[in-house]
Amino acid sequence: MSFKLKIKRWVSNKAEECKKVSPLYSFALDRKLTFFEKMRVKFHLMTCNACTSYVTNLNFMHDVFHTQELQIEEEKLHATLSDEAKERLKNKLKS
């Protein structure tokens, strides 16, 4: 076993569980993380491929939604429903 793999396994054994660290990924989008929080996240992401993928997807969705929000505010994107969709919603709400 290579030295790099041994280090990764050691770090993996010492890292926190995903469910304890994952809320920090969302918090990082809304506020600046403390130094300790950043270290927890970096330490965990060094060994967890699932969380690395999750963070990548979370950042992508955040960027997409932020871009759409800006376009709506600048009136470059109009979010409206077709008349047919409005009618279907009305009918569903009535039933």
Secondary structure as the mmCIF struct_conf table of DSSP 4:
data_model
#
loop_
_struct_conf.conf_type_id
_struct_conf.id
_struct_conf.beg_label_comp_id
_struct_conf.beg_label_asym_id
_struct_conf.beg_label_seq_id
_struct_conf.end_label_comp_id
_struct_conf.end_label_asym_id
_struct_conf.end_label_seq_id
HELX_RH_AL_P HELX_RH_AL_P1 PHE A 3 LYS A 14
BEND BEND1 ALA A 15 ALA A 15
HELX_LH_PP_P HELX_LH_PP_P1 GLU A 16 GLU A 17
HELX_RH_AL_P HELX_RH_AL_P2 CYS A 18 ASP A 30
BEND BEND2 ARG A 31 ARG A 31
HELX_LH_PP_P HELX_LH_PP_P2 LYS A 32 THR A 34
HELX_RH_AL_P HELX_RH_AL_P3 PHE A 35 LEU A 45
TURN_TY1_P TURN_TY1_P1 MET A 46 THR A 47
HELX_RH_AL_P HELX_RH_AL_P4 ASN A 49 GLU A 73
TURN_TY1_P TURN_TY1_P2 GLU A 74 GLU A 75
BEND BEND3 LYS A 76 LEU A 77
HELX_RH_AL_P HELX_RH_AL_P5 ASP A 83 LYS A 94
#
